[in-house]
Amino acid sequence: MASVQLRNVTKAWGDVVVSKDINLDIHEGEFVVVCRAIGLRQIYPVAYDCRVRNYYQRGPVYR
């Protein structure tokens, strides 16, 4: 099992969905960097499932 799991991560600006249902597994000892293009707004997911070791959290995200 992965140490960090992201499931069904979705990001939208208003009605425009820019990413949908992104899944990511990060295993013990792996190093991951997520980059974005210069000039884009900061990325905040609007819905997600996240598991870090045995801790589990499910979105939507409220800001």
CHARMM internal coordinates of N, CA and C (Angstrom, degrees):
IC EDIT
DIST 1 N 1 CA 1.4580
DIST 1 CA 1 C 1.5249
ANGL 1 N 1 CA 1 C 109.25
DIST 1 C 2 N 1.3195
ANGL 1 CA 1 C 2 N 116.45
DIHE 1 N 1 CA 1 C 2 N 142.28
DIST 2 N 2 CA 1.4586
ANGL 1 C 2 N 2 CA 121.90
DIHE 1 CA 1 C 2 N 2 CA 179.30
DIST 2 CA 2 C 1.5239
ANGL 2 N 2 CA 2 C 110.59
DIHE 1 C 2 N 2 CA 2 C -69.90
DIST 2 C 3 N 1.3476
ANGL 2 CA 2 C 3 N 115.93
DIHE 2 N 2 CA 2 C 3 N 149.03
DIST 3 N 3 CA 1.4660
ANGL 2 C 3 N 3 CA 120.89
DIHE 2 CA 2 C 3 N 3 CA 175.98
DIST 3 CA 3 C 1.5203
ANGL 3 N 3 CA 3 C 111.22
DIHE 2 C 3 N 3 CA 3 C -71.65
DIST 3 C 4 N 1.3366
ANGL 3 CA 3 C 4 N 116.69
DIHE 3 N 3 CA 3 C 4 N -34.36
DIST 4 N 4 CA 1.4675
ANGL 3 C 4 N 4 CA 122.35
DIHE 3 CA 3 C 4 N 4 CA 176.80
DIST 4 CA 4 C 1.5227
ANGL 4 N 4 CA 4 C 107.53
DIHE 3 C 4 N 4 CA 4 C -129.51
DIST 4 C 5 N 1.3182
ANGL 4 CA 4 C 5 N 116.62
DIHE 4 N 4 CA 4 C 5 N 129.89
DIST 5 N 5 CA 1.4573
ANGL 4 C 5 N 5 CA 121.70
DIHE 4 CA 4 C 5 N 5 CA 176.38
DIST 5 CA 5 C 1.5201
ANGL 5 N 5 CA 5 C 109.30
DIHE 4 C 5 N 5 CA 5 C -127.85
DIST 5 C 6 N 1.3157
ANGL 5 CA 5 C 6 N 116.42
DIHE 5 N 5 CA 5 C 6 N 131.84
DIST 6 N 6 CA 1.4650
ANGL 5 C 6 N 6 CA 122.22
DIHE 5 CA 5 C 6 N 6 CA 170.49
DIST 6 CA 6 C 1.5162
ANGL 6 N 6 CA 6 C 106.43
DIHE 5 C 6 N 6 CA 6 C -116.51
DIST 6 C 7 N 1.3107
ANGL 6 CA 6 C 7 N 117.50
DIHE 6 N 6 CA 6 C 7 N 131.62
DIST 7 N 7 CA 1.4547
ANGL 6 C 7 N 7 CA 122.27
DIHE 6 CA 6 C 7 N 7 CA -178.87
DIST 7 CA 7 C 1.5225
ANGL 7 N 7 CA 7 C 109.98
DIHE 6 C 7 N 7 CA 7 C -131.99
DIST 7 C 8 N 1.3190
ANGL 7 CA 7 C 8 N 114.71
DIHE 7 N 7 CA 7 C 8 N 134.60
DIST 8 N 8 CA 1.4652
ANGL 7 C 8 N 8 CA 122.06
DIHE 7 CA 7 C 8 N 8 CA 172.40
DIST 8 CA 8 C 1.5229
ANGL 8 N 8 CA 8 C 112.63
DIHE 7 C 8 N 8 CA 8 C 58.14
DIST 8 C 9 N 1.3317
ANGL 8 CA 8 C 9 N 117.94
DIHE 8 N 8 CA 8 C 9 N 40.23
DIST 9 N 9 CA 1.4661
ANGL 8 C 9 N 9 CA 121.73
DIHE 8 CA 8 C 9 N 9 CA 178.10
DIST 9 CA 9 C 1.5263
ANGL 9 N 9 CA 9 C 108.33
DIHE 8 C 9 N 9 CA 9 C -74.92
DIST 9 C 10 N 1.3236
ANGL 9 CA 9 C 10 N 116.11
DIHE 9 N 9 CA 9 C 10 N 128.34
DIST 10 N 10 CA 1.4588
ANGL 9 C 10 N 10 CA 122.24
DIHE 9 CA 9 C 10 N 10 CA -179.10
DIST 10 CA 10 C 1.5185
ANGL 10 N 10 CA 10 C 109.13
DIHE 9 C 10 N 10 CA 10 C -128.83
DIST 10 C 11 N 1.3425
ANGL 10 CA 10 C 11 N 116.74
DIHE 10 N 10 CA 10 C 11 N 139.57
DIST 11 N 11 CA 1.4637
ANGL 10 C 11 N 11 CA 122.18
DIHE 10 CA 10 C 11 N 11 CA 178.11
DIST 11 CA 11 C 1.5144
ANGL 11 N 11 CA 11 C 108.90
DIHE 10 C 11 N 11 CA 11 C -130.29
DIST 11 C 12 N 1.3378
ANGL 11 CA 11 C 12 N 115.74
DIHE 11 N 11 CA 11 C 12 N 135.26
DIST 12 N 12 CA 1.4594
ANGL 11 C 12 N 12 CA 120.99
DIHE 11 CA 11 C 12 N 12 CA 177.46
DIST 12 CA 12 C 1.5157
ANGL 12 N 12 CA 12 C 109.48
DIHE 11 C 12 N 12 CA 12 C -142.52
DIST 12 C 13 N 1.3218
ANGL 12 CA 12 C 13 N 115.75
DIHE 12 N 12 CA 12 C 13 N 148.04
DIST 13 N 13 CA 1.4601
ANGL 12 C 13 N 13 CA 122.59
DIHE 12 CA 12 C 13 N 13 CA 169.86
DIST 13 CA 13 C 1.5129
ANGL 13 N 13 CA 13 C 105.39
DIHE 12 C 13 N 13 CA 13 C -111.91
DIST 13 C 14 N 1.3283
ANGL 13 CA 13 C 14 N 115.87
DIHE 13 N 13 CA 13 C 14 N 106.12
DIST 14 N 14 CA 1.4626
ANGL 13 C 14 N 14 CA 119.48
DIHE 13 CA 13 C 14 N 14 CA -174.77
DIST 14 CA 14 C 1.5190
ANGL 14 N 14 CA 14 C 109.29
DIHE 13 C 14 N 14 CA 14 C 64.04
DIST 14 C 15 N 1.3215
ANGL 14 CA 14 C 15 N 116.39
DIHE 14 N 14 CA 14 C 15 N -126.35
DIST 15 N 15 CA 1.4650
ANGL 14 C 15 N 15 CA 121.64
DIHE 14 CA 14 C 15 N 15 CA 179.72
DIST 15 CA 15 C 1.5222
ANGL 15 N 15 CA 15 C 113.00
DIHE 14 C 15 N 15 CA 15 C -89.24
DIST 15 C 16 N 1.3348
ANGL 15 CA 15 C 16 N 117.83
DIHE 15 N 15 CA 15 C 16 N -2.25
DIST 16 N 16 CA 1.4652
ANGL 15 C 16 N 16 CA 121.73
DIHE 15 CA 15 C 16 N 16 CA -177.03
DIST 16 CA 16 C 1.5270
ANGL 16 N 16 CA 16 C 109.75
DIHE 15 C 16 N 16 CA 16 C -94.10
DIST 16 C 17 N 1.3305
ANGL 16 CA 16 C 17 N 116.56
DIHE 16 N 16 CA 16 C 17 N 111.78
DIST 17 N 17 CA 1.4657
ANGL 16 C 17 N 17 CA 121.79
DIHE 16 CA 16 C 17 N 17 CA 177.22
DIST 17 CA 17 C 1.5226
ANGL 17 N 17 CA 17 C 107.68
DIHE 16 C 17 N 17 CA 17 C -84.63
DIST 17 C 18 N 1.3403
ANGL 17 CA 17 C 18 N 116.95
DIHE 17 N 17 CA 17 C 18 N 119.45
DIST 18 N 18 CA 1.4685
ANGL 17 C 18 N 18 CA 121.01
DIHE 17 CA 17 C 18 N 18 CA -177.20
DIST 18 CA 18 C 1.5216
ANGL 18 N 18 CA 18 C 112.59
DIHE 17 C 18 N 18 CA 18 C -100.48
DIST 18 C 19 N 1.3182
ANGL 18 CA 18 C 19 N 118.08
DIHE 18 N 18 CA 18 C 19 N -19.81
DIST 19 N 19 CA 1.4657
ANGL 18 C 19 N 19 CA 122.00
DIHE 18 CA 18 C 19 N 19 CA 170.30
DIST 19 CA 19 C 1.5206
ANGL 19 N 19 CA 19 C 107.17
DIHE 18 C 19 N 19 CA 19 C -151.73
DIST 19 C 20 N 1.3214
ANGL 19 CA 19 C 20 N 115.92
DIHE 19 N 19 CA 19 C 20 N 146.45
DIST 20 N 20 CA 1.4674
ANGL 19 C 20 N 20 CA 118.98
DIHE 19 CA 19 C 20 N 20 CA -175.03
DIST 20 CA 20 C 1.5220
ANGL 20 N 20 CA 20 C 109.92
DIHE 19 C 20 N 20 CA 20 C -142.84
DIST 20 C 21 N 1.3229
ANGL 20 CA 20 C 21 N 114.97
DIHE 20 N 20 CA 20 C 21 N 132.01
DIST 21 N 21 CA 1.4664
ANGL 20 C 21 N 21 CA 122.21
DIHE 20 CA 20 C 21 N 21 CA 174.20
DIST 21 CA 21 C 1.5276
ANGL 21 N 21 CA 21 C 113.11
DIHE 20 C 21 N 21 CA 21 C 55.18
DIST 21 C 22 N 1.3345
ANGL 21 CA 21 C 22 N 117.36
DIHE 21 N 21 CA 21 C 22 N 49.08
DIST 22 N 22 CA 1.4644
ANGL 21 C 22 N 22 CA 122.49
DIHE 21 CA 21 C 22 N 22 CA 176.16
DIST 22 CA 22 C 1.5284
ANGL 22 N 22 CA 22 C 108.55
DIHE 21 C 22 N 22 CA 22 C -79.17
DIST 22 C 23 N 1.3339
ANGL 22 CA 22 C 23 N 116.78
DIHE 22 N 22 CA 22 C 23 N 133.41
DIST 23 N 23 CA 1.4618
ANGL 22 C 23 N 23 CA 122.99
DIHE 22 CA 22 C 23 N 23 CA 178.03
DIST 23 CA 23 C 1.5239
ANGL 23 N 23 CA 23 C 109.00
DIHE 22 C 23 N 23 CA 23 C -121.21
DIST 23 C 24 N 1.3383
ANGL 23 CA 23 C 24 N 116.59
DIHE 23 N 23 CA 23 C 24 N 139.80
DIST 24 N 24 CA 1.4629
ANGL 23 C 24 N 24 CA 121.27
DIHE 23 CA 23 C 24 N 24 CA -178.30
DIST 24 CA 24 C 1.5206
ANGL 24 N 24 CA 24 C 109.41
DIHE 23 C 24 N 24 CA 24 C -148.35
DIST 24 C 25 N 1.3294
ANGL 24 CA 24 C 25 N 116.56
DIHE 24 N 24 CA 24 C 25 N 132.01
DIST 25 N 25 CA 1.4667
ANGL 24 C 25 N 25 CA 123.13
DIHE 24 CA 24 C 25 N 25 CA 173.45
DIST 25 CA 25 C 1.5206
ANGL 25 N 25 CA 25 C 108.19
DIHE 24 C 25 N 25 CA 25 C -116.38
DIST 25 C 26 N 1.3201
ANGL 25 CA 25 C 26 N 117.34
DIHE 25 N 25 CA 25 C 26 N 130.22
DIST 26 N 26 CA 1.4636
ANGL 25 C 26 N 26 CA 122.54
DIHE 25 CA 25 C 26 N 26 CA 175.72
DIST 26 CA 26 C 1.5227
ANGL 26 N 26 CA 26 C 106.59
DIHE 25 C 26 N 26 CA 26 C -120.95
DIST 26 C 27 N 1.3283
ANGL 26 CA 26 C 27 N 115.79
DIHE 26 N 26 CA 26 C 27 N 120.23
DIST 27 N 27 CA 1.4588
ANGL 26 C 27 N 27 CA 121.52
DIHE 26 CA 26 C 27 N 27 CA -176.49
DIST 27 CA 27 C 1.5276
ANGL 27 N 27 CA 27 C 110.93
DIHE 26 C 27 N 27 CA 27 C -96.07
DIST 27 C 28 N 1.3165
ANGL 27 CA 27 C 28 N 115.48
DIHE 27 N 27 CA 27 C 28 N 160.84
DIST 28 N 28 CA 1.4681
ANGL 27 C 28 N 28 CA 122.88
DIHE 27 CA 27 C 28 N 28 CA 178.91
DIST 28 CA 28 C 1.5285
ANGL 28 N 28 CA 28 C 109.75
DIHE 27 C 28 N 28 CA 28 C -49.06
DIST 28 C 29 N 1.3400
ANGL 28 CA 28 C 29 N 116.82
DIHE 28 N 28 CA 28 C 29 N 128.37
DIST 29 N 29 CA 1.4588
ANGL 28 C 29 N 29 CA 122.35
DIHE 28 CA 28 C 29 N 29 CA 177.66
DIST 29 CA 29 C 1.5168
ANGL 29 N 29 CA 29 C 114.70
DIHE 28 C 29 N 29 CA 29 C 88.38
DIST 29 C 30 N 1.3250
ANGL 29 CA 29 C 30 N 118.70
DIHE 29 N 29 CA 29 C 30 N -10.22
DIST 30 N 30 CA 1.4619
ANGL 29 C 30 N 30 CA 120.99
DIHE 29 CA 29 C 30 N 30 CA 178.31
DIST 30 CA 30 C 1.5256
ANGL 30 N 30 CA 30 C 110.06
DIHE 29 C 30 N 30 CA 30 C -82.34
DIST 30 C 31 N 1.3208
ANGL 30 CA 30 C 31 N 115.86
DIHE 30 N 30 CA 30 C 31 N 150.86
DIST 31 N 31 CA 1.4592
ANGL 30 C 31 N 31 CA 123.46
DIHE 30 CA 30 C 31 N 31 CA 179.20
DIST 31 CA 31 C 1.5170
ANGL 31 N 31 CA 31 C 106.78
DIHE 30 C 31 N 31 CA 31 C -123.68
DIST 31 C 32 N 1.3267
ANGL 31 CA 31 C 32 N 117.62
DIHE 31 N 31 CA 31 C 32 N 123.71
DIST 32 N 32 CA 1.4601
ANGL 31 C 32 N 32 CA 122.13
DIHE 31 CA 31 C 32 N 32 CA -175.57
DIST 32 CA 32 C 1.5179
ANGL 32 N 32 CA 32 C 109.67
DIHE 31 C 32 N 32 CA 32 C -126.14
DIST 32 C 33 N 1.3348
ANGL 32 CA 32 C 33 N 116.16
DIHE 32 N 32 CA 32 C 33 N 136.45
DIST 33 N 33 CA 1.4623
ANGL 32 C 33 N 33 CA 122.50
DIHE 32 CA 32 C 33 N 33 CA 175.21
DIST 33 CA 33 C 1.5214
ANGL 33 N 33 CA 33 C 107.59
DIHE 32 C 33 N 33 CA 33 C -123.48
DIST 33 C 34 N 1.3275
ANGL 33 CA 33 C 34 N 116.86
DIHE 33 N 33 CA 33 C 34 N 131.41
DIST 34 N 34 CA 1.4596
ANGL 33 C 34 N 34 CA 122.05
DIHE 33 CA 33 C 34 N 34 CA 175.96
DIST 34 CA 34 C 1.5184
ANGL 34 N 34 CA 34 C 107.13
DIHE 33 C 34 N 34 CA 34 C -110.30
DIST 34 C 35 N 1.3291
ANGL 34 CA 34 C 35 N 116.47
DIHE 34 N 34 CA 34 C 35 N 122.48
DIST 35 N 35 CA 1.4741
ANGL 34 C 35 N 35 CA 121.88
DIHE 34 CA 34 C 35 N 35 CA -177.76
DIST 35 CA 35 C 1.5228
ANGL 35 N 35 CA 35 C 109.73
DIHE 34 C 35 N 35 CA 35 C -113.81
DIST 35 C 36 N 1.3064
ANGL 35 CA 35 C 36 N 114.76
DIHE 35 N 35 CA 35 C 36 N 157.09
DIST 36 N 36 CA 1.4547
ANGL 35 C 36 N 36 CA 120.43
DIHE 35 CA 35 C 36 N 36 CA 175.76
DIST 36 CA 36 C 1.5220
ANGL 36 N 36 CA 36 C 108.78
DIHE 35 C 36 N 36 CA 36 C -131.70
DIST 36 C 37 N 1.3105
ANGL 36 CA 36 C 37 N 116.29
DIHE 36 N 36 CA 36 C 37 N 160.94
DIST 37 N 37 CA 1.4580
ANGL 36 C 37 N 37 CA 120.86
DIHE 36 CA 36 C 37 N 37 CA 179.07
DIST 37 CA 37 C 1.5277
ANGL 37 N 37 CA 37 C 110.09
DIHE 36 C 37 N 37 CA 37 C -68.23
DIST 37 C 38 N 1.3243
ANGL 37 CA 37 C 38 N 116.33
DIHE 37 N 37 CA 37 C 38 N 145.80
DIST 38 N 38 CA 1.4628
ANGL 37 C 38 N 38 CA 121.56
DIHE 37 CA 37 C 38 N 38 CA 178.22
DIST 38 CA 38 C 1.5278
ANGL 38 N 38 CA 38 C 108.91
DIHE 37 C 38 N 38 CA 38 C -64.95
DIST 38 C 39 N 1.3226
ANGL 38 CA 38 C 39 N 116.00
DIHE 38 N 38 CA 38 C 39 N 137.03
DIST 39 N 39 CA 1.4543
ANGL 38 C 39 N 39 CA 120.61
DIHE 38 CA 38 C 39 N 39 CA 177.60
DIST 39 CA 39 C 1.5169
ANGL 39 N 39 CA 39 C 114.19
DIHE 38 C 39 N 39 CA 39 C 97.36
DIST 39 C 40 N 1.3264
ANGL 39 CA 39 C 40 N 117.34
DIHE 39 N 39 CA 39 C 40 N -13.64
DIST 40 N 40 CA 1.4614
ANGL 39 C 40 N 40 CA 118.97
DIHE 39 CA 39 C 40 N 40 CA 176.87
DIST 40 CA 40 C 1.5104
ANGL 40 N 40 CA 40 C 109.76
DIHE 39 C 40 N 40 CA 40 C -80.43
DIST 40 C 41 N 1.3060
ANGL 40 CA 40 C 41 N 115.93
DIHE 40 N 40 CA 40 C 41 N 153.89
DIST 41 N 41 CA 1.4615
ANGL 40 C 41 N 41 CA 120.01
DIHE 40 CA 40 C 41 N 41 CA 176.74
DIST 41 CA 41 C 1.5266
ANGL 41 N 41 CA 41 C 110.01
DIHE 40 C 41 N 41 CA 41 C -66.44
DIST 41 C 42 N 1.3263
ANGL 41 CA 41 C 42 N 114.50
DIHE 41 N 41 CA 41 C 42 N 160.67
DIST 42 N 42 CA 1.4547
ANGL 41 C 42 N 42 CA 119.08
DIHE 41 CA 41 C 42 N 42 CA 176.84
DIST 42 CA 42 C 1.5250
ANGL 42 N 42 CA 42 C 109.04
DIHE 41 C 42 N 42 CA 42 C -62.21
DIST 42 C 43 N 1.3198
ANGL 42 CA 42 C 43 N 116.46
DIHE 42 N 42 CA 42 C 43 N 144.80
DIST 43 N 43 CA 1.4587
ANGL 42 C 43 N 43 CA 121.06
DIHE 42 CA 42 C 43 N 43 CA -175.11
DIST 43 CA 43 C 1.5228
ANGL 43 N 43 CA 43 C 110.57
DIHE 42 C 43 N 43 CA 43 C -93.43
DIST 43 C 44 N 1.3179
ANGL 43 CA 43 C 44 N 116.31
DIHE 43 N 43 CA 43 C 44 N 121.13
DIST 44 N 44 CA 1.4578
ANGL 43 C 44 N 44 CA 123.05
DIHE 43 CA 43 C 44 N 44 CA 172.87
DIST 44 CA 44 C 1.5224
ANGL 44 N 44 CA 44 C 107.04
DIHE 43 C 44 N 44 CA 44 C -123.91
DIST 44 C 45 N 1.3237
ANGL 44 CA 44 C 45 N 118.77
DIHE 44 N 44 CA 44 C 45 N 118.90
DIST 45 N 45 CA 1.4671
ANGL 44 C 45 N 45 CA 118.99
DIHE 44 CA 44 C 45 N 45 CA 179.29
DIST 45 CA 45 C 1.5245
ANGL 45 N 45 CA 45 C 111.05
DIHE 44 C 45 N 45 CA 45 C -66.47
DIST 45 C 46 N 1.3438
ANGL 45 CA 45 C 46 N 115.85
DIHE 45 N 45 CA 45 C 46 N 150.84
DIST 46 N 46 CA 1.4594
ANGL 45 C 46 N 46 CA 120.54
DIHE 45 CA 45 C 46 N 46 CA 177.92
DIST 46 CA 46 C 1.5238
ANGL 46 N 46 CA 46 C 111.71
DIHE 45 C 46 N 46 CA 46 C -100.11
DIST 46 C 47 N 1.3291
ANGL 46 CA 46 C 47 N 117.34
DIHE 46 N 46 CA 46 C 47 N -18.72
DIST 47 N 47 CA 1.4632
ANGL 46 C 47 N 47 CA 121.59
DIHE 46 CA 46 C 47 N 47 CA 176.62
DIST 47 CA 47 C 1.5184
ANGL 47 N 47 CA 47 C 108.12
DIHE 46 C 47 N 47 CA 47 C -154.24
DIST 47 C 48 N 1.3363
ANGL 47 CA 47 C 48 N 116.22
DIHE 47 N 47 CA 47 C 48 N 145.95
DIST 48 N 48 CA 1.4629
ANGL 47 C 48 N 48 CA 118.56
DIHE 47 CA 47 C 48 N 48 CA -176.41
DIST 48 CA 48 C 1.5216
ANGL 48 N 48 CA 48 C 111.05
DIHE 47 C 48 N 48 CA 48 C -170.03
DIST 48 C 49 N 1.3159
ANGL 48 CA 48 C 49 N 115.50
DIHE 48 N 48 CA 48 C 49 N 163.05
DIST 49 N 49 CA 1.4615
ANGL 48 C 49 N 49 CA 124.55
DIHE 48 CA 48 C 49 N 49 CA 164.22
DIST 49 CA 49 C 1.5163
ANGL 49 N 49 CA 49 C 105.40
DIHE 48 C 49 N 49 CA 49 C -124.54
DIST 49 C 50 N 1.3204
ANGL 49 CA 49 C 50 N 118.98
DIHE 49 N 49 CA 49 C 50 N 130.18
DIST 50 N 50 CA 1.4643
ANGL 49 C 50 N 50 CA 121.91
DIHE 49 CA 49 C 50 N 50 CA -177.17
DIST 50 CA 50 C 1.5274
ANGL 50 N 50 CA 50 C 109.83
DIHE 49 C 50 N 50 CA 50 C -134.80
DIST 50 C 51 N 1.3304
ANGL 50 CA 50 C 51 N 116.07
DIHE 50 N 50 CA 50 C 51 N 132.53
DIST 51 N 51 CA 1.4585
ANGL 50 C 51 N 51 CA 121.18
DIHE 50 CA 50 C 51 N 51 CA 176.46
DIST 51 CA 51 C 1.5258
ANGL 51 N 51 CA 51 C 107.99
DIHE 50 C 51 N 51 CA 51 C -129.52
DIST 51 C 52 N 1.3394
ANGL 51 CA 51 C 52 N 116.60
DIHE 51 N 51 CA 51 C 52 N 122.90
DIST 52 N 52 CA 1.4631
ANGL 51 C 52 N 52 CA 122.96
DIHE 51 CA 51 C 52 N 52 CA 174.51
DIST 52 CA 52 C 1.5180
ANGL 52 N 52 CA 52 C 106.14
DIHE 51 C 52 N 52 CA 52 C -117.60
DIST 52 C 53 N 1.3266
ANGL 52 CA 52 C 53 N 114.59
DIHE 52 N 52 CA 52 C 53 N 108.72
DIST 53 N 53 CA 1.4770
ANGL 52 C 53 N 53 CA 122.27
DIHE 52 CA 52 C 53 N 53 CA -171.77
DIST 53 CA 53 C 1.5222
ANGL 53 N 53 CA 53 C 108.64
DIHE 52 C 53 N 53 CA 53 C 52.86
DIST 53 C 54 N 1.3076
ANGL 53 CA 53 C 54 N 120.79
DIHE 53 N 53 CA 53 C 54 N -113.12
DIST 54 N 54 CA 1.4648
ANGL 53 C 54 N 54 CA 121.24
DIHE 53 CA 53 C 54 N 54 CA -178.27
DIST 54 CA 54 C 1.5253
ANGL 54 N 54 CA 54 C 113.39
DIHE 53 C 54 N 54 CA 54 C -101.27
DIST 54 C 55 N 1.3310
ANGL 54 CA 54 C 55 N 118.35
DIHE 54 N 54 CA 54 C 55 N 4.85
DIST 55 N 55 CA 1.4597
ANGL 54 C 55 N 55 CA 122.29
DIHE 54 CA 54 C 55 N 55 CA 179.02
DIST 55 CA 55 C 1.5253
ANGL 55 N 55 CA 55 C 108.62
DIHE 54 C 55 N 55 CA 55 C -91.90
DIST 55 C 56 N 1.3241
ANGL 55 CA 55 C 56 N 117.52
DIHE 55 N 55 CA 55 C 56 N 130.73
DIST 56 N 56 CA 1.4589
ANGL 55 C 56 N 56 CA 122.08
DIHE 55 CA 55 C 56 N 56 CA -177.82
DIST 56 CA 56 C 1.5185
ANGL 56 N 56 CA 56 C 109.89
DIHE 55 C 56 N 56 CA 56 C -125.84
DIST 56 C 57 N 1.3374
ANGL 56 CA 56 C 57 N 115.83
DIHE 56 N 56 CA 56 C 57 N 137.00
DIST 57 N 57 CA 1.4612
ANGL 56 C 57 N 57 CA 120.91
DIHE 56 CA 56 C 57 N 57 CA 176.97
DIST 57 CA 57 C 1.5152
ANGL 57 N 57 CA 57 C 108.27
DIHE 56 C 57 N 57 CA 57 C -139.95
DIST 57 C 58 N 1.3293
ANGL 57 CA 57 C 58 N 116.12
DIHE 57 N 57 CA 57 C 58 N 144.92
DIST 58 N 58 CA 1.4616
ANGL 57 C 58 N 58 CA 121.52
DIHE 57 CA 57 C 58 N 58 CA -179.74
DIST 58 CA 58 C 1.5211
ANGL 58 N 58 CA 58 C 109.16
DIHE 57 C 58 N 58 CA 58 C -127.54
DIST 58 C 59 N 1.3658
ANGL 58 CA 58 C 59 N 118.07
DIHE 58 N 58 CA 58 C 59 N 138.33
DIST 59 N 59 CA 1.4577
ANGL 58 C 59 N 59 CA 123.68
DIHE 58 CA 58 C 59 N 59 CA -179.49
DIST 59 CA 59 C 1.5062
ANGL 59 N 59 CA 59 C 110.93
DIHE 58 C 59 N 59 CA 59 C -82.82
DIST 59 C 60 N 1.3132
ANGL 59 CA 59 C 60 N 122.51
DIHE 59 N 59 CA 59 C 60 N -179.37
DIST 60 N 60 CA 1.4543
ANGL 59 C 60 N 60 CA 126.15
DIHE 59 CA 59 C 60 N 60 CA 25.89
DIST 60 CA 60 C 1.5259
ANGL 60 N 60 CA 60 C 114.39
DIHE 59 C 60 N 60 CA 60 C -80.26
DIST 60 C 61 N 1.3301
ANGL 60 CA 60 C 61 N 113.80
DIHE 60 N 60 CA 60 C 61 N 162.66
DIST 61 N 61 CA 1.4598
ANGL 60 C 61 N 61 CA 121.36
DIHE 60 CA 60 C 61 N 61 CA -179.90
DIST 61 CA 61 C 1.5196
ANGL 61 N 61 CA 61 C 108.44
DIHE 60 C 61 N 61 CA 61 C -90.72
DIST 61 C 62 N 1.3095
ANGL 61 CA 61 C 62 N 116.62
DIHE 61 N 61 CA 61 C 62 N 134.64
DIST 62 N 62 CA 1.4663
ANGL 61 C 62 N 62 CA 121.62
DIHE 61 CA 61 C 62 N 62 CA 176.10
DIST 62 CA 62 C 1.5123
ANGL 62 N 62 CA 62 C 108.49
DIHE 61 C 62 N 62 CA 62 C -113.09
DIST 62 C 63 N 1.3161
ANGL 62 CA 62 C 63 N 118.17
DIHE 62 N 62 CA 62 C 63 N 129.51
DIST 63 N 63 CA 1.4617
ANGL 62 C 63 N 63 CA 122.72
DIHE 62 CA 62 C 63 N 63 CA 179.63
DIST 63 CA 63 C 1.4946
ANGL 63 N 63 CA 63 C 108.59
DIHE 62 C 63 N 63 CA 63 C -123.78
END
COOR INIT
IC SEED 1 N 1 CA 1 C
IC BUILD
